[in-house]
């Protein structure tokens, strides 16, 4: 008897209906593919493919940012984390939301004003193009890869739940299909198609989460206190589910490290930063972030109700035993509330969420490789934009294959946790260089390269030699293999300060001075937006 059958007998007299689930899922895929194909017809230039022709308004881009940011980690991972670990799980929601204030106040408008297509446009503006672009592209690809792993894990668990698949081979096939669809979306639609899919998906996700939230509150007499009492009554942890420490009590430093990564990571995420280049003006960039904050903030309030709703109506043990583990909390709650029809609808929205996010991440990685490495380093800025787009399309296929392989390896991991690792890498490798480039005139090429490579390598190495990879039952290699010496599951508390320190040390020890003229020009452009439409070359 699988978890869905247990739930059907203990919560409601309904049964999972794989045919209905797949029908709804295929309908969603068909609709989004039509959107992508129609949008892709207008991709005539590199600016169209990379930045959607800078044709989106602030509210449209706000919805797209929300669609990009509210990934499988937000919907599946956080709801599961709250259902199983209560208070500690809700800290993901708090961290992801507060992170937007950092992005809004420090980088959103300035990045949009300074860059053309990628994060490296900002970082290399007043520094040496070759080494800085190569480093920025490397960190971009690394962050995107970690983020893709989380989405692939979510896709495997979600579709496995829909079909009742609980074996490795079946989940591997699911991940392969998701990767194939992702490649098609990006090859055909580019940034414009991807953006429209994200807008539609954000609207559906927020509406679906809102409806489930109202339903859960209605069952509990619209009393949050009653909902929490119900969760406490069902949970094996009792009242501990409402107090800090259920997950991170044994090692509070792990919690601090996670919080640092979540709060500082958003401002260094390349696929989120790229969204600011799709609007025509700095004013629209500001509007898009304000819209995104409201949408994302509302959604994270919903996750609190949905998480404790899943804890009370489904139960942590049933959730952890289901295909997909803790990532199954939201779909199982939908099954408990509305039966197979709501399960199919919510799961289809979650799957659309995954497809939209992986498409956004993939086009970011492909753009970085084609524009920064091929166009600016290999061709030294003299290449044909059409050739860049061709390289970007080929890169999409390579990234898709790597994401499929990695996604198969991380099945069963909590995807909110996997995304937190991507945030740690982004905050360690990208954020120090972004802030130094925008606000410190003495910043040098050496400082940028040391900061990016140092932050990246320290974060990745600490992750490899942490309990994430080995030494515990939930590690990627299981309990039988143990080569972990770093005690924390998130490296942020070490790697983020190290990234800032290396940026400072490289700059103060550099013997070459950077151009004061370019530093002044960057300051003017970042604050005014003057010249932002021109190619960033010098």
BELPEBEL-V965848 format. One record per pair of residues at least 6 apart in sequence whose C-alpha atoms are under 6 Angstrom apart, sorted by the first residue. I is the first residue (numbers start at 0). J is the second residue. D is the distance in whole Angstrom. If there is no record, write none. Layout:
BEGIN
i=I j=J d=D
i=I j=J d=D
END
This chain:
BEGIN
i=2 j=317 d=6
i=2 j=321 d=5
i=7 j=13 d=5
i=7 j=14 d=6
i=13 j=338 d=6
i=15 j=339 d=5
i=16 j=339 d=6
i=17 j=161 d=6
i=17 j=162 d=5
i=20 j=343 d=4
i=24 j=347 d=5
i=35 j=188 d=5
i=35 j=192 d=4
i=36 j=188 d=6
i=38 j=188 d=6
i=38 j=192 d=5
i=39 j=187 d=6
i=39 j=188 d=4
i=39 j=192 d=6
i=42 j=48 d=6
i=45 j=384 d=6
i=46 j=52 d=5
i=48 j=189 d=5
i=48 j=190 d=5
i=49 j=190 d=6
i=50 j=190 d=6
i=50 j=276 d=6
i=50 j=277 d=5
i=51 j=190 d=5
i=51 j=191 d=4
i=51 j=277 d=6
i=53 j=277 d=4
i=53 j=278 d=5
i=53 j=279 d=5
i=54 j=278 d=6
i=55 j=278 d=5
i=57 j=283 d=4
i=57 j=286 d=5
i=57 j=287 d=4
i=58 j=287 d=5
i=60 j=287 d=5
i=61 j=287 d=4
i=61 j=288 d=6
i=61 j=290 d=5
i=61 j=291 d=4
i=62 j=198 d=5
i=63 j=194 d=6
i=63 j=197 d=5
i=63 j=198 d=5
i=65 j=291 d=5
i=65 j=295 d=6
i=66 j=197 d=5
i=66 j=201 d=4
i=67 j=356 d=5
i=70 j=352 d=6
i=71 j=150 d=6
i=71 j=353 d=6
i=72 j=414 d=5
i=72 j=415 d=4
i=75 j=326 d=5
i=75 j=329 d=6
i=76 j=326 d=5
i=76 j=413 d=6
i=76 j=414 d=5
i=76 j=415 d=5
i=77 j=415 d=6
i=78 j=302 d=6
i=78 j=306 d=4
i=79 j=325 d=5
i=79 j=326 d=5
i=79 j=328 d=5
i=80 j=88 d=4
i=81 j=88 d=4
i=81 j=89 d=6
i=81 j=306 d=5
i=82 j=306 d=5
i=82 j=307 d=5
i=82 j=309 d=6
i=82 j=310 d=5
i=83 j=315 d=5
i=84 j=245 d=6
i=85 j=240 d=5
i=85 j=241 d=6
i=86 j=241 d=5
i=86 j=242 d=6
i=86 j=243 d=6
i=87 j=243 d=6
i=92 j=299 d=6
i=94 j=261 d=5
i=94 j=262 d=5
i=95 j=261 d=6
i=97 j=262 d=6
i=98 j=262 d=4
i=98 j=263 d=6
i=98 j=265 d=6
i=102 j=266 d=5
i=108 j=281 d=6
i=108 j=284 d=6
i=109 j=525 d=5
i=111 j=275 d=5
i=111 j=276 d=6
i=112 j=525 d=5
i=112 j=528 d=4
i=112 j=531 d=5
i=113 j=121 d=6
i=113 j=524 d=6
i=113 j=525 d=5
i=113 j=531 d=6
i=114 j=120 d=5
i=114 j=121 d=5
i=119 j=132 d=5
i=119 j=135 d=5
i=123 j=131 d=6
i=125 j=517 d=5
i=125 j=518 d=6
i=126 j=444 d=5
i=129 j=376 d=5
i=132 j=371 d=6
i=136 j=367 d=6
i=140 j=364 d=5
i=142 j=421 d=5
i=142 j=425 d=6
i=143 j=360 d=6
i=145 j=421 d=5
i=146 j=418 d=6
i=146 j=421 d=5
i=148 j=405 d=6
i=148 j=406 d=5
i=149 j=414 d=5
i=149 j=417 d=5
i=149 j=418 d=6
i=150 j=353 d=6
i=151 j=406 d=5
i=152 j=406 d=6
i=152 j=409 d=6
i=152 j=410 d=5
i=155 j=170 d=5
i=155 j=173 d=6
i=155 j=174 d=5
i=156 j=322 d=6
i=156 j=323 d=4
i=159 j=322 d=6
i=160 j=322 d=5
i=165 j=322 d=5
i=171 j=407 d=5
i=175 j=403 d=6
i=178 j=399 d=6
i=178 j=403 d=6
i=181 j=358 d=6
i=185 j=358 d=6
i=186 j=392 d=6
i=197 j=355 d=5
i=200 j=352 d=6
i=204 j=348 d=6
i=212 j=301 d=6
i=212 j=305 d=6
i=219 j=225 d=6
i=219 j=226 d=6
i=229 j=311 d=5
i=230 j=307 d=6
i=230 j=310 d=5
i=230 j=311 d=4
i=231 j=237 d=5
i=231 j=238 d=6
i=233 j=311 d=6
i=247 j=254 d=6
i=253 j=487 d=5
i=256 j=489 d=6
i=256 j=491 d=5
i=256 j=492 d=4
i=257 j=489 d=6
i=260 j=422 d=5
i=260 j=423 d=4
i=260 j=491 d=5
i=261 j=422 d=6
i=263 j=426 d=6
i=264 j=422 d=4
i=264 j=425 d=5
i=264 j=426 d=4
i=267 j=425 d=5
i=267 j=426 d=6
i=267 j=429 d=5
i=267 j=430 d=5
i=268 j=425 d=6
i=270 j=360 d=5
i=270 j=363 d=5
i=275 j=284 d=6
i=309 j=332 d=5
i=318 j=324 d=6
i=318 j=325 d=6
i=318 j=328 d=6
i=319 j=325 d=5
i=323 j=411 d=6
i=330 j=342 d=6
i=330 j=346 d=6
i=333 j=341 d=6
i=333 j=342 d=5
i=334 j=342 d=5
i=365 j=391 d=5
i=365 j=394 d=5
i=365 j=395 d=6
i=366 j=391 d=6
i=369 j=387 d=5
i=369 j=390 d=6
i=369 j=391 d=5
i=374 j=380 d=5
i=374 j=382 d=6
i=423 j=491 d=5
i=424 j=455 d=6
i=424 j=458 d=6
i=427 j=454 d=5
i=427 j=494 d=5
i=427 j=495 d=4
i=427 j=498 d=5
i=428 j=451 d=4
i=428 j=454 d=4
i=428 j=455 d=5
i=431 j=499 d=5
i=432 j=447 d=6
i=442 j=506 d=5
i=443 j=506 d=5
i=445 j=505 d=5
i=446 j=502 d=4
i=446 j=505 d=4
i=446 j=506 d=4
i=447 j=502 d=6
i=449 j=501 d=6
i=450 j=498 d=5
i=450 j=501 d=5
i=450 j=502 d=4
i=454 j=494 d=6
i=454 j=498 d=4
i=457 j=494 d=6
i=458 j=490 d=6
i=458 j=494 d=5
i=461 j=490 d=6
i=464 j=483 d=4
i=464 j=484 d=6
i=464 j=485 d=6
i=465 j=483 d=5
i=465 j=485 d=5
i=465 j=488 d=6
i=466 j=483 d=6
i=466 j=488 d=6
i=467 j=474 d=5
i=467 j=488 d=6
i=468 j=474 d=5
i=468 j=475 d=5
i=468 j=476 d=6
i=469 j=476 d=5
i=469 j=477 d=6
i=469 j=480 d=6
i=469 j=481 d=5
i=469 j=483 d=6
i=470 j=478 d=5
i=470 j=480 d=6
i=470 j=481 d=4
i=471 j=477 d=6
i=471 j=478 d=4
i=472 j=478 d=5
END
